[in-house]
Amino acid sequence: MQRLLNCLFVVVFSLPLAVNAQQASPQNTPVLELPDTADIRIIVDISGSMKANDPDNLRQPAVRLLARMLPEGASAGVWTFGQYVNMLVPHAEVTDGWRDQAVERSAQINSVALRTNLGEALRVASDRYLAGSEDLSNTDFILLTDGKVDISDSTSANEAEREEILGPLLEQLRTRGATIHTVALSEEADLALLETLAAETGGSYSLASSAEALTRAFLRALNTAVPQQQIPIEGDGFTVDDGVEEFTALIFRADEEPAATRELGLVSPDGEEATAGSTPGNMRWARETEYDLITVTDPAAGKWQINGELGEGSRVTVVSDLRMVVSPVPPTFTADEPVAIRVAFFEGEEKIDNADFLGVIDVRLTLTSDDGRSGTKTLSGDTPPEDGVYTDDIARLPDEGEYELDIVADGQTFSRSLNAVTRFVVPEGEGSTGAAAPVEPEPEAAPEPEPEPKTEPDPEPDSEPAVPEQVDADSGPIDISQVEEPAGDPVTDKEESGGLPLWIMATAGGLGVLVIAGAVFLIARRKKSGADEEAPMDEEPPLVVPEEQGVGEPEAEEDIPVAEPEPETDKEPEPEAEPEEEVAEDDIPIADVTVEEPEPESDDALPEDDDDEFGLEDFDLSEFDDLPDTDDEKGLLDEEDEPGDRKK
């Protein structure tokens, strides 16, 4: 009866769940088009606390880097704030003149202000007169601070201002379409406020662990706000195609390399080497403590070589009519809100869908975790897409955390790349239980099998279920169980997330279930009257067996699979007590047998779990030593196998 009712409930409730799943599966596919002109507004904290958190005033070269990296034709401005707000560089179109002015005035960035009037800085930088309208849908703010809201000596006044920022001011900026990217230069800053400003407006948040990390944090915010075309660096060089009008090489200093004695050279395809002290007429070379920035106009096509150490984050951006456009990558994503990857190529203002052009392009997507693990997938198939758009979705990953995303397109005569950073977030309660469970049963299971069989035969069934628990626990630390559990129980996940719409949609079905259940109960009662004789007959065997043999039967039945597979134990040795004691004396070899049995089971499970993990959106970011075994099935490529296998 209970099984019948359970089946009925499952069928009735699974129908609305399936409908909801089908309705929720279609995603808002991003439309690929050329981005609008960017509007970047940089806000820099100059409060007195910066003397300790930025003693070398690395904010100056960081601001100069942003000014030099901003694309031509964009709008930009720079503000500094303490107790008051000052427009350091007027908001205007980015030109060579604007860049020169920003570089010159960056020397005025200091640490002399008394307060931290963060809210007023946002109000001034978002004033409607700057753009002539209330619309900020194409405006990105890059905010740097190392402190908390501090407008007076009154704690209540500071708290009221903080609530004003997170309340009406944030709602106003969000309504106007603004995006705020926040950078904290100290853990003493109001991290919760900065994270909220970024999360509520769709921006990125970074905590620079030191002043030296400030430049990279600024660059990450700029790259999120204005993704720029890049040429991939391969080894110690990069290839420039005929369509490149200008390229800018940003070469970070290696950590172990002294800035004062650094030597760096750039060799053109003709073999001529340029340095910071010797540059040709079409090259501009800016040297800072943390980086070198080299801009070349009308570069020669071919292989350019870099002589010197390349630090992490080095890149080459290009200006070209041939552009690779990628859909925006969100700062964070979950399994319910996956990352939709869309890639297309544009020549001028027109999207390219020519099959002959697209047929020679290899498009690869690579994900790299913060601990260095990576996985690569080919987006281009045997035939190019008819609409010219390469698509893929990243729904979930084995572990939550930050991932670097690289999209590289190789067209034989040209190459383009894009770099972005995103974070995979697992909702609370999904990944926390899986990690703690396997730790506890492991130490408990080891001492249990030794003392239990020596004392009495009763604890033997307790030791036997401990063996499968060890198998489950062994699969936990591989992080495969954490992935399989949500994937294997879609019904429970959807029921929890479904909530109110599930009960509303299942109300009518529930009434029907009650009617069916009542009918089933009436039929069952009628059958009981005629089946009263059969019920005791079914109950007698379990009653007679324990009365005659007591506890011996369940012990002997469970001893068969665990201790000895011999059928002789089922007949005579079970009622005898002496052979049971002999079995207890031989517990040591029997325990060894039971330990050996789960080992092949766990070994068999491992490759299955690996296959499942490899199948997560065709990415495996846990162990990559086995990647060649799964390349054919899941489309993953090892670093050694990345060159165009598709073309072959």
C-alpha positions as CSV (number, residue, x, y, z in Angstrom):
1,M,0.0,0.0,0.0
2,Q,2.7,2.5,1.0
3,R,4.6,1.7,-2.2
4,L,1.5,2.2,-4.3
5,L,0.8,5.6,-2.7
6,N,4.5,6.6,-3.0
7,C,4.4,5.8,-6.7
8,L,1.2,7.8,-7.2
9,F,2.6,10.9,-5.4
10,V,5.8,10.7,-7.4
11,V,4.0,10.5,-10.7
12,V,1.6,13.4,-9.9
13,F,4.3,15.7,-8.5
14,S,6.9,14.9,-11.1
15,L,4.6,16.1,-13.9
16,P,4.6,19.8,-12.8
17,L,8.3,19.5,-12.1
18,A,9.0,18.3,-15.6
19,V,6.9,21.2,-17.0
20,N,8.8,23.7,-14.9
21,A,12.1,22.2,-16.0
22,Q,11.2,22.5,-19.7
23,Q,10.0,26.1,-19.1
24,A,13.2,27.1,-17.3
25,S,15.6,25.4,-19.7
26,P,15.4,28.0,-22.5
27,Q,17.9,30.7,-21.6
28,N,18.1,34.2,-22.6
29,T,20.5,33.8,-25.4
30,P,22.8,36.9,-25.6
31,V,22.7,38.7,-28.9
32,L,26.1,39.2,-30.4
33,E,26.7,42.7,-31.7
34,L,29.5,45.2,-31.6
35,P,29.7,46.9,-28.2
36,D,28.8,50.5,-27.8
37,T,31.3,53.2,-27.0
38,A,32.5,52.7,-23.5
39,D,32.3,55.3,-20.7
40,I,34.8,54.6,-17.9
41,R,34.9,56.7,-14.6
42,I,37.8,56.1,-12.3
43,I,37.4,57.1,-8.6
44,V,40.5,56.9,-6.4
45,D,40.8,57.2,-2.6
46,I,43.4,59.7,-1.3
47,S,42.6,59.5,2.4
48,G,45.5,59.5,5.0
49,S,45.3,55.8,5.6
50,M,46.7,55.3,2.1
51,K,50.1,56.2,3.5
52,A,50.3,52.9,5.3
53,N,48.5,50.7,2.7
54,D,50.1,52.3,-0.4
55,P,53.5,53.6,0.9
56,D,55.0,53.7,-2.6
57,N,52.0,55.4,-4.1
58,L,51.4,52.7,-6.7
59,R,48.1,54.2,-7.4
60,Q,49.9,56.6,-9.7
61,P,51.2,54.0,-12.2
62,A,48.0,52.0,-11.9
63,V,46.0,55.1,-13.1
64,R,48.5,55.7,-15.8
65,L,48.1,52.2,-17.0
66,L,44.3,52.6,-17.3
67,A,44.7,55.9,-19.1
68,R,47.0,54.3,-21.7
69,M,45.0,51.2,-22.1
70,L,41.6,52.9,-22.6
71,P,40.4,52.4,-26.2
72,E,40.4,55.4,-28.6
73,G,37.0,57.1,-28.8
74,A,35.8,56.0,-25.4
75,S,34.7,58.5,-22.7
76,A,36.6,58.7,-19.4
77,G,37.3,60.8,-16.3
78,V,39.3,60.5,-13.1
79,W,38.2,61.7,-9.6
80,T,40.0,61.6,-6.3
81,F,38.2,61.8,-3.0
82,G,38.8,62.2,0.7
83,Q,36.7,64.7,2.7
84,Y,35.9,66.4,-0.6
85,V,35.7,65.2,-4.2
86,N,38.1,66.5,-6.9
87,M,37.9,66.0,-10.7
88,L,41.5,65.1,-11.4
89,V,41.0,64.5,-15.2
90,P,37.9,66.0,-16.8
91,H,35.4,63.6,-18.3
92,A,35.9,63.7,-22.0
93,E,36.6,61.6,-25.1
94,V,39.8,59.5,-24.9
95,T,42.4,60.9,-27.3
96,D,46.2,61.2,-27.2
97,G,45.7,64.6,-25.6
98,W,43.4,63.2,-22.9
99,R,45.9,60.4,-22.2
100,D,48.8,62.8,-21.8
101,Q,46.8,64.9,-19.4
102,A,45.8,61.9,-17.3
103,V,49.5,60.7,-17.2
104,E,50.6,64.2,-16.1
105,R,48.0,64.7,-13.5
106,S,48.4,61.2,-12.0
107,A,51.4,62.7,-10.1
108,Q,48.9,64.7,-8.0
109,I,47.5,61.5,-6.4
110,N,48.5,61.5,-2.8
111,S,47.4,60.5,0.8
112,V,46.6,63.8,2.5
113,A,42.8,63.8,2.8
114,L,41.2,63.5,6.3
115,R,38.0,61.7,5.6
116,T,36.6,59.0,3.3
117,N,33.5,60.5,1.7
118,L,32.8,57.5,-0.6
119,G,29.1,58.3,-1.2
120,E,29.8,61.9,-2.3
121,A,32.4,60.6,-4.8
122,L,29.8,58.3,-6.4
123,R,27.3,61.2,-6.5
124,V,29.7,63.6,-8.2
125,A,31.1,61.0,-10.7
126,S,27.5,60.0,-11.7
127,D,26.2,63.5,-12.2
128,R,23.9,63.7,-15.2
129,Y,25.7,66.7,-16.7
130,L,28.8,64.5,-17.5
131,A,26.9,62.5,-20.2
132,G,24.0,64.9,-20.7
133,S,21.4,62.3,-19.6
134,E,20.3,60.0,-16.7
135,D,21.3,56.9,-18.7
136,L,24.3,55.1,-17.4
137,S,23.7,51.7,-19.1
138,N,27.0,51.9,-20.8
139,T,28.9,53.4,-17.9
140,D,31.4,51.5,-15.7
141,F,32.8,52.9,-12.4
142,I,36.1,51.7,-11.1
143,L,36.2,52.5,-7.4
144,L,39.4,52.1,-5.3
145,T,39.4,52.6,-1.5
146,D,41.1,51.2,1.6
147,G,38.7,52.4,4.3
148,K,35.2,52.7,5.4
149,V,32.6,55.5,5.1
150,D,33.9,58.3,7.3
151,I,32.3,61.7,6.9
152,S,32.4,63.0,10.5
153,D,33.4,62.1,14.1
154,S,29.9,60.9,14.8
155,T,29.4,57.2,14.5
156,S,25.7,57.6,13.9
157,A,26.3,60.0,11.1
158,N,28.7,57.5,9.4
159,E,26.2,54.7,9.8
160,A,23.4,56.8,8.3
161,E,25.6,57.7,5.3
162,R,26.4,54.1,4.8
163,E,22.8,53.1,4.8
164,E,22.1,56.0,2.3
165,I,24.8,54.5,0.0
166,L,23.4,51.0,0.1
167,G,19.8,52.2,0.0
168,P,18.6,55.1,-2.2
169,L,22.0,55.9,-3.9
170,L,22.6,52.3,-4.9
171,E,19.0,51.9,-6.1
172,Q,19.3,55.1,-8.2
173,L,22.6,54.0,-9.8
174,R,21.2,50.5,-10.5
175,T,18.0,52.0,-12.0
176,R,20.1,54.2,-14.3
177,G,22.0,51.1,-15.5
178,A,25.4,51.8,-13.9
179,T,28.0,49.1,-13.3
180,I,30.4,49.5,-10.4
181,H,33.7,47.6,-10.1
182,T,35.2,47.9,-6.7
183,V,38.8,47.3,-5.6
184,A,39.7,47.1,-1.9
185,L,43.3,47.9,-1.0
186,S,43.1,46.7,2.6
187,E,41.2,44.2,4.6
188,E,40.4,47.1,6.9
189,A,38.1,48.5,4.2
190,D,34.4,48.0,4.3
191,L,34.5,44.8,2.3
192,A,30.8,44.1,2.7
193,L,29.9,47.5,1.3
194,L,32.2,47.1,-1.7
195,E,31.0,43.6,-2.5
196,T,27.4,44.7,-2.4
197,L,28.0,47.6,-4.7
198,A,29.6,45.3,-7.2
199,A,27.1,42.4,-6.9
200,E,24.0,44.6,-7.1
201,T,25.2,46.3,-10.3
202,G,26.8,43.4,-12.0
203,G,30.3,44.5,-11.5
204,S,33.5,42.8,-10.3
205,Y,35.0,42.9,-6.9
206,S,38.7,42.5,-6.0
207,L,40.7,42.6,-2.8
208,A,44.3,43.6,-3.6
209,S,46.4,41.7,-1.1
210,S,49.2,44.4,-1.4
211,A,49.9,47.6,-3.2
212,E,51.9,45.6,-5.8
213,A,48.7,43.7,-6.7
214,L,46.8,47.0,-7.3
215,T,47.8,47.3,-10.9
216,R,46.5,43.9,-11.8
217,A,43.3,44.5,-9.9
218,F,42.7,47.8,-11.9
219,L,43.5,46.0,-15.1
220,R,41.0,43.2,-14.3
221,A,38.3,45.8,-13.7
222,L,39.1,47.5,-17.0
223,N,39.2,44.3,-18.9
224,T,35.7,43.4,-17.5
225,A,34.4,46.8,-18.3
226,V,35.9,47.1,-21.8
227,P,37.1,43.7,-23.2
228,Q,39.8,44.4,-25.8
229,Q,41.0,42.4,-28.7
230,Q,44.2,40.5,-28.0
231,I,46.8,38.4,-29.8
232,P,47.8,35.3,-27.9
233,I,51.4,35.2,-26.7
234,E,53.0,31.9,-27.6
235,G,56.3,31.2,-25.8
236,D,58.4,34.4,-26.1
237,G,56.6,36.0,-29.0
238,F,53.4,36.7,-30.9
239,T,52.3,36.9,-34.5
240,V,50.9,40.1,-36.1
241,D,48.6,39.8,-39.2
242,D,48.2,42.3,-42.0
243,G,44.9,43.6,-40.6
244,V,46.4,44.9,-37.3
245,E,46.6,48.7,-37.4
246,E,48.2,49.0,-33.9
247,F,49.2,46.8,-31.1
248,T,50.1,47.4,-27.4
249,A,52.3,45.0,-25.6
250,L,51.8,45.1,-21.8
251,I,54.8,43.1,-20.3
252,F,54.6,42.7,-16.5
253,R,57.9,42.4,-14.6
254,A,58.6,38.9,-13.2
255,D,58.4,38.6,-9.5
256,E,62.0,37.7,-9.0
257,E,63.3,40.3,-11.4
258,P,64.6,43.7,-10.0
259,A,62.9,46.6,-11.6
260,A,66.0,48.8,-11.6
261,T,68.1,46.3,-13.5
262,R,65.4,44.9,-15.8
263,E,66.3,44.3,-19.4
264,L,63.6,44.0,-22.0
265,G,63.7,44.1,-25.8
266,L,61.2,43.8,-28.6
267,V,62.4,42.3,-31.9
268,S,60.5,43.0,-35.1
269,P,60.0,40.4,-37.9
270,D,62.9,42.2,-39.7
271,G,65.2,41.3,-36.8
272,E,65.6,44.9,-35.5
273,E,65.5,45.1,-31.7
274,A,64.0,48.0,-29.8
275,T,64.5,48.8,-26.1
276,A,63.2,51.4,-23.7
277,G,66.1,53.7,-24.5
278,S,66.0,53.1,-28.3
279,T,62.7,53.0,-30.1
280,P,61.8,53.7,-33.8
281,G,59.4,56.5,-34.8
282,N,56.3,54.3,-34.8
283,M,56.9,53.0,-31.3
284,R,56.0,54.4,-27.8
285,W,57.7,52.8,-24.8
286,A,56.5,53.6,-21.3
287,R,58.4,52.0,-18.4
288,E,56.9,51.7,-14.9
289,T,58.0,49.9,-11.7
290,E,55.7,47.0,-12.3
291,Y,55.4,46.9,-16.1
292,D,56.5,48.0,-19.6
293,L,53.9,49.3,-22.1
294,I,54.9,49.2,-25.7
295,T,52.6,50.6,-28.4
296,V,53.5,50.1,-32.1
297,T,51.6,51.9,-34.9
298,D,51.4,50.3,-38.4
299,P,53.4,47.2,-37.2
300,A,55.1,44.9,-39.7
301,A,53.2,41.6,-40.2
302,G,55.0,38.5,-38.9
303,K,56.5,37.1,-35.8
304,W,57.5,39.5,-33.0
305,Q,59.9,38.3,-30.3
306,I,60.2,39.4,-26.7
307,N,63.6,39.3,-25.2
308,G,63.2,39.1,-21.4
309,E,61.2,37.6,-18.6
310,L,57.4,37.8,-19.0
311,G,55.4,38.2,-15.7
312,E,52.0,36.8,-15.1
313,G,49.2,38.8,-16.8
314,S,51.3,40.0,-19.8
315,R,49.2,40.5,-22.9
316,V,49.1,42.1,-26.4
317,T,46.0,44.1,-27.4
318,V,45.4,45.1,-31.0
319,V,43.4,47.6,-33.0
320,S,42.0,46.0,-36.2
321,D,38.9,45.9,-38.4
322,L,38.8,42.2,-38.0
323,R,37.4,41.6,-34.5
324,M,36.4,38.6,-32.4
325,V,33.3,39.5,-30.4
326,V,32.4,37.5,-27.3
327,S,29.3,37.7,-25.3
328,P,29.8,39.3,-21.8
329,V,31.1,37.0,-19.1
330,P,29.5,37.6,-15.8
331,P,31.7,38.1,-12.7
332,T,29.9,35.2,-11.0
333,F,27.6,32.3,-12.1
334,T,25.8,29.3,-10.6
335,A,24.4,26.1,-12.0
336,D,21.0,27.8,-12.2
337,E,22.5,30.8,-14.0
338,P,25.2,29.4,-16.3
339,V,27.6,31.3,-18.5
340,A,26.4,31.5,-22.1
341,I,29.5,31.6,-24.4
342,R,28.8,33.2,-27.8
343,V,31.7,33.9,-30.2
344,A,31.5,35.7,-33.6
345,F,33.8,37.5,-36.0
346,F,33.2,41.0,-37.5
347,E,34.8,42.7,-40.4
348,G,34.1,46.4,-39.8
349,E,30.5,46.6,-38.8
350,E,29.3,43.3,-40.5
351,K,29.3,39.9,-38.9
352,I,31.1,37.2,-40.9
353,D,29.1,34.1,-41.8
354,N,31.1,33.0,-44.8
355,A,31.7,29.3,-44.6
356,D,35.0,29.5,-46.4
357,F,36.4,32.0,-43.9
358,L,35.0,30.3,-40.8
359,G,36.0,26.8,-42.1
360,V,39.7,27.5,-41.4
361,I,39.2,28.9,-37.9
362,D,39.8,26.9,-34.7
363,V,38.1,28.3,-31.7
364,R,39.1,26.9,-28.3
365,L,37.8,27.7,-24.8
366,T,40.1,27.1,-21.8
367,L,39.2,27.3,-18.1
368,T,42.0,27.6,-15.5
369,S,41.3,27.4,-11.8
370,D,43.0,29.5,-9.2
371,D,45.3,26.6,-8.3
372,G,46.5,26.1,-11.8
373,R,44.3,23.2,-13.1
374,S,42.9,23.7,-16.6
375,G,40.7,22.1,-19.2
376,T,40.3,23.0,-22.9
377,K,37.4,22.4,-25.3
378,T,37.1,23.1,-29.0
379,L,34.1,25.2,-30.0
380,S,34.5,24.8,-33.7
381,G,33.2,21.6,-35.2
382,D,33.7,19.9,-38.5
383,T,31.4,22.4,-40.1
384,P,31.1,26.1,-39.3
385,P,27.9,27.4,-37.8
386,E,25.4,28.7,-40.4
387,D,24.8,32.0,-38.5
388,G,28.6,32.4,-37.8
389,V,28.1,32.2,-34.0
390,Y,30.0,29.6,-32.0
391,T,28.1,28.6,-28.9
392,D,28.7,26.8,-25.6
393,D,27.4,27.0,-22.0
394,I,29.3,26.5,-18.8
395,A,26.6,25.3,-16.3
396,R,28.7,23.9,-13.4
397,L,32.2,23.0,-12.4
398,P,33.6,20.4,-10.0
399,D,34.7,23.0,-7.4
400,E,33.5,26.5,-6.6
401,G,36.0,29.3,-6.9
402,E,37.6,31.7,-9.4
403,Y,38.3,30.6,-12.9
404,E,40.2,32.3,-15.7
405,L,38.5,32.0,-19.1
406,D,40.5,32.2,-22.3
407,I,39.0,32.1,-25.8
408,V,41.6,31.7,-28.6
409,A,40.8,31.7,-32.3
410,D,43.4,30.6,-34.8
411,G,42.7,31.4,-38.4
412,Q,46.1,30.4,-39.8
413,T,46.7,33.9,-41.2
414,F,45.5,35.6,-38.0
415,S,44.7,34.9,-34.4
416,R,42.6,36.6,-31.7
417,S,42.1,35.9,-28.0
418,L,40.0,37.2,-25.1
419,N,40.6,36.8,-21.4
420,A,38.1,37.1,-18.6
421,V,37.7,36.0,-15.0
422,T,34.5,34.6,-13.4
423,R,33.6,32.8,-10.2
424,F,31.6,29.6,-9.8
425,V,29.4,29.9,-6.7
426,V,27.7,26.9,-5.1
427,P,24.6,27.7,-3.0
428,E,24.9,27.1,0.7
429,G,24.2,23.5,1.8
430,E,25.0,21.8,-1.5
431,G,28.8,21.3,-1.2
432,S,29.4,21.6,2.5
433,T,27.9,18.3,3.6
434,G,29.7,16.2,1.1
435,A,33.2,17.2,2.3
436,A,32.5,16.6,6.0
437,A,30.8,13.2,5.6
438,P,33.8,11.1,4.4
439,V,36.1,12.3,7.2
440,E,34.1,10.8,10.1
441,P,33.4,7.2,9.1
442,E,37.0,6.5,8.1
443,P,38.6,6.4,11.6
444,E,35.5,4.8,13.1
445,A,35.3,1.9,10.6
446,A,38.9,0.7,11.2
447,P,38.6,-0.3,14.9
448,E,35.1,-1.7,14.6
449,P,35.7,-4.9,12.6
450,E,38.5,-6.2,15.0
451,P,36.8,-6.3,18.5
452,E,33.2,-7.0,17.3
453,P,33.5,-10.5,15.9
454,K,35.7,-11.6,18.9
455,T,33.1,-10.9,21.5
456,E,29.7,-11.8,20.1
457,P,28.1,-12.6,16.8
458,D,25.6,-9.8,17.3
459,P,27.8,-6.9,16.3
460,E,28.7,-8.6,13.0
461,P,25.8,-7.1,11.1
462,D,26.9,-3.7,12.5
463,S,30.4,-4.2,11.1
464,E,29.1,-5.3,7.7
465,P,27.2,-2.1,6.8
466,A,30.3,-0.2,7.9
467,V,32.1,-1.7,4.8
468,P,29.8,0.0,2.2
469,E,30.1,3.2,4.3
470,Q,33.8,3.1,3.8
471,V,33.3,2.8,0.0
472,D,31.1,5.8,-0.1
473,A,33.5,7.7,2.1
474,D,36.4,6.8,-0.2
475,S,34.6,8.4,-3.1
476,G,34.1,11.6,-1.3
477,P,37.5,13.1,-1.2
478,I,37.8,12.9,-5.0
479,D,35.1,15.6,-5.1
480,I,33.1,13.4,-7.5
481,S,30.4,12.6,-5.0
482,Q,29.7,16.3,-4.6
483,V,29.1,16.6,-8.3
484,E,27.1,13.4,-8.7
485,E,24.7,14.0,-5.9
486,P,23.0,17.1,-7.3
487,A,23.2,15.6,-10.8
488,G,21.7,12.3,-9.7
489,D,18.8,13.8,-7.7
490,P,17.2,16.4,-10.0
491,V,13.8,15.8,-8.6
492,T,14.8,16.7,-5.0
493,D,16.7,19.8,-6.1
494,K,13.8,21.0,-8.2
495,E,11.4,20.4,-5.4
496,E,13.4,22.5,-3.0
497,S,13.9,25.3,-5.5
498,G,10.4,25.0,-6.9
499,G,8.7,26.0,-3.5
500,L,5.5,27.9,-4.0
501,P,4.9,27.3,-7.7
502,L,5.2,23.6,-7.2
503,W,2.4,23.5,-4.6
504,I,0.3,25.9,-6.5
505,M,0.5,23.8,-9.7
506,A,0.1,20.5,-7.8
507,T,-3.0,21.5,-5.8
508,A,-5.4,20.1,-8.3
509,G,-3.3,17.0,-8.7
510,G,-3.1,16.6,-4.9
511,L,-6.9,16.5,-4.7
512,G,-7.0,13.8,-7.3
513,V,-4.3,11.8,-5.3
514,L,-6.5,11.9,-2.2
515,V,-9.5,10.5,-4.1
516,I,-7.3,7.7,-5.6
517,A,-5.8,7.0,-2.2
518,G,-9.2,6.7,-0.6
519,A,-10.3,4.3,-3.3
520,V,-7.1,2.3,-2.9
521,F,-7.7,2.1,0.9
522,L,-11.3,0.8,0.4
523,I,-10.1,-1.9,-2.0
524,A,-7.3,-2.8,0.4
525,R,-9.7,-3.2,3.3
526,R,-11.9,-5.5,1.3
527,K,-8.9,-7.6,0.3
528,K,-7.7,-7.8,3.8
529,S,-10.9,-9.7,4.9
530,G,-10.1,-12.4,2.4
531,A,-6.3,-12.3,2.9
532,D,-6.4,-12.6,6.7
533,E,-5.3,-16.2,6.4
534,E,-2.4,-15.3,4.1
535,A,-1.1,-12.6,6.3
536,P,-0.3,-14.8,9.3
537,M,1.2,-17.4,7.0
538,D,3.5,-14.7,5.7
539,E,4.3,-13.6,9.2
540,E,4.8,-17.1,10.7
541,P,8.1,-17.9,9.0
542,P,9.9,-14.8,10.4
543,L,8.4,-15.5,13.8
544,V,9.4,-19.2,13.8
545,V,12.9,-18.7,12.5
546,P,14.1,-16.3,15.3
547,E,12.4,-18.4,18.0
548,E,14.3,-21.6,17.0
549,Q,17.6,-20.2,15.9
550,G,17.5,-16.8,17.7
551,V,20.1,-14.4,16.5
552,G,22.0,-17.1,14.6
553,E,20.2,-16.9,11.3
554,P,20.7,-13.2,10.5
555,E,24.3,-13.6,11.7
556,A,24.9,-16.6,9.4
557,E,23.1,-14.9,6.5
558,E,25.3,-11.8,6.7
559,D,28.4,-13.9,7.4
560,I,28.0,-15.6,4.0
561,P,28.9,-12.5,1.8
562,V,31.3,-11.0,4.2
563,A,33.3,-13.8,5.9
564,E,33.1,-16.9,3.8
565,P,31.2,-17.5,0.5
566,E,30.9,-21.3,1.3
567,P,27.4,-22.6,1.2
568,E,28.2,-25.1,4.0
569,T,27.8,-22.4,6.7
570,D,24.1,-22.1,5.8
571,K,23.2,-25.6,7.2
572,E,25.1,-27.1,10.1
573,P,27.6,-24.5,11.5
574,E,24.9,-21.9,12.1
575,P,23.2,-23.5,15.2
576,E,26.5,-24.7,16.7
577,A,28.1,-22.3,19.0
578,E,31.6,-23.9,19.0
579,P,32.3,-23.3,15.3
580,E,31.1,-19.7,15.8
581,E,33.8,-19.3,18.4
582,E,36.3,-20.8,16.0
583,V,35.3,-18.2,13.4
584,A,35.8,-15.5,16.0
585,E,39.3,-16.8,16.7
586,D,40.0,-16.5,13.0
587,D,38.7,-12.9,12.8
588,I,42.0,-11.6,11.7
589,P,42.2,-13.4,8.3
590,I,38.4,-12.9,7.9
591,A,38.7,-9.2,8.5
592,D,41.5,-9.1,5.9
593,V,39.1,-10.7,3.4
594,T,36.4,-8.2,4.1
595,V,38.8,-5.3,3.7
596,E,39.9,-6.6,0.3
597,E,36.4,-6.9,-1.0
598,P,35.5,-3.2,-1.1
599,E,38.8,-2.3,-2.7
600,P,37.9,-3.6,-6.2
601,E,34.4,-2.1,-5.8
602,S,36.0,1.3,-5.1
603,D,38.5,0.8,-7.9
604,D,35.6,0.0,-10.3
605,A,33.8,3.1,-9.2
606,L,36.7,5.4,-9.7
607,P,36.8,5.4,-13.5
608,E,33.0,5.8,-13.6
609,D,33.2,8.8,-11.3
610,D,36.0,10.2,-13.5
611,D,33.9,9.8,-16.6
612,D,31.1,11.6,-14.9
613,E,33.3,14.4,-13.8
614,F,34.8,14.7,-17.3
615,G,31.3,15.1,-18.6
616,L,30.5,18.2,-16.6
617,E,29.9,20.6,-19.4
618,D,32.9,18.8,-21.1
619,F,35.3,20.2,-18.6
620,D,37.4,18.4,-16.0
621,L,39.2,20.6,-13.5
622,S,40.1,18.0,-10.8
623,E,42.7,15.8,-12.3
624,F,44.1,16.1,-15.8
625,D,46.5,13.2,-16.0
626,D,43.7,11.0,-17.5
627,L,42.7,13.6,-20.1
628,P,44.0,11.6,-23.1
629,D,41.6,8.7,-22.1
630,T,38.6,10.9,-22.5
631,D,39.5,13.2,-25.4
632,D,37.4,11.2,-27.9
633,E,34.3,11.1,-25.8
634,K,34.2,14.5,-24.2
635,G,36.0,16.8,-26.5
636,L,38.7,17.7,-24.0
637,L,42.2,18.5,-25.2
638,D,45.4,18.2,-23.4
639,E,47.9,21.0,-23.8
640,E,50.0,18.8,-25.9
641,D,47.0,17.8,-28.1
642,E,45.7,21.4,-28.6
643,P,46.9,22.0,-32.2
644,G,44.2,21.7,-34.7
645,D,43.2,18.0,-34.7
646,R,40.0,19.0,-36.4
647,K,41.8,20.1,-39.5
648,K,43.7,16.9,-39.8
